[in-house]
Amino acid sequence: MVDSTTQCNCLFLDEELFKSREEILDFAETVLRLSISRASKRSRMEYIGWIVCEVTKLNDNQITELELVRKLQSIVAGQTHLK
């Protein structure tokens, strides 16, 4: 079984799912509820690294509350629209 952090990292690297840095940041803010400073103008890879590090800090209850696993499974299954 692949954990949610690994799924997140692999998905962010898929340029078909996340065509731009802004799409990654929108996902992180909307789905992961992370506050990200866009003013720093980091590279796509720097943002991915930061997001993955933040996701690893989440405990099981927080991941469950975010419905992260379900949302990641939806993306993997080709359902790019997240609720």
C-alpha positions in Angstrom: 0.0 0.0 0.0 1.3 3.5 -0.9 0.9 6.1 1.8 -0.7 9.5 1.2 2.6 11.4 1.3 4.0 9.3 -1.5 0.8 9.6 -3.5 0.9 13.4 -3.1 4.5 13.6 -4.2 3.9 11.5 -7.3 0.8 13.4 -8.3 2.4 16.8 -8.0 5.1 15.6 -10.4 2.5 14.7 -13.0 2.3 17.7 -15.2 -0.9 16.4 -16.8 -2.7 16.6 -13.5 -1.0 19.8 -12.3 -0.1 21.8 -15.3 1.3 24.8 -13.3 2.8 25.7 -10.0 -0.4 27.7 -9.3 -2.5 24.5 -9.7 -0.3 22.8 -7.1 -0.7 25.7 -4.7 -4.4 25.9 -5.3 -4.7 22.2 -4.4 -2.5 22.6 -1.3 -4.6 25.6 -0.1 -8.0 24.1 -1.0 -7.6 20.4 -0.2 -4.8 20.3 2.3 -5.8 23.6 3.9 -2.2 24.8 3.9 -1.3 28.5 4.0 1.3 29.2 1.4 3.1 32.4 0.7 3.0 32.9 -3.1 5.2 36.0 -2.7 8.4 34.0 -2.4 8.2 32.8 -6.0 9.7 29.4 -5.3 10.1 26.8 -8.0 7.6 24.1 -8.6 9.9 21.6 -7.0 10.5 23.7 -3.9 6.8 24.1 -3.4 6.3 20.3 -3.8 9.0 19.6 -1.3 7.5 22.1 1.2 4.0 20.6 0.7 5.2 17.0 1.2 7.0 18.0 4.4 3.9 19.7 5.7 1.7 16.6 4.9 4.1 14.3 6.8 3.4 16.5 9.9 -0.3 15.6 9.8 -1.5 13.0 12.2 -4.1 10.3 11.2 -7.0 12.3 12.5 -6.0 15.3 10.4 -5.6 13.2 7.3 -9.0 11.7 8.0 -10.6 15.1 8.5 -9.2 16.3 5.2 -10.4 13.2 3.4 -7.0 13.2 1.8 -6.8 9.6 0.9 -10.2 9.7 -0.8 -9.3 12.8 -2.7 -6.0 11.4 -3.8 -7.7 8.2 -4.9 -10.2 10.2 -7.0 -7.3 12.0 -8.7 -5.5 8.7 -9.4 -8.8 7.2 -10.8 -9.0 10.1 -13.2 -11.6 12.3 -11.4 -9.8 15.6 -11.4 -12.7 17.5 -9.9 -12.4 17.5 -6.1 -15.3 18.4 -3.8 
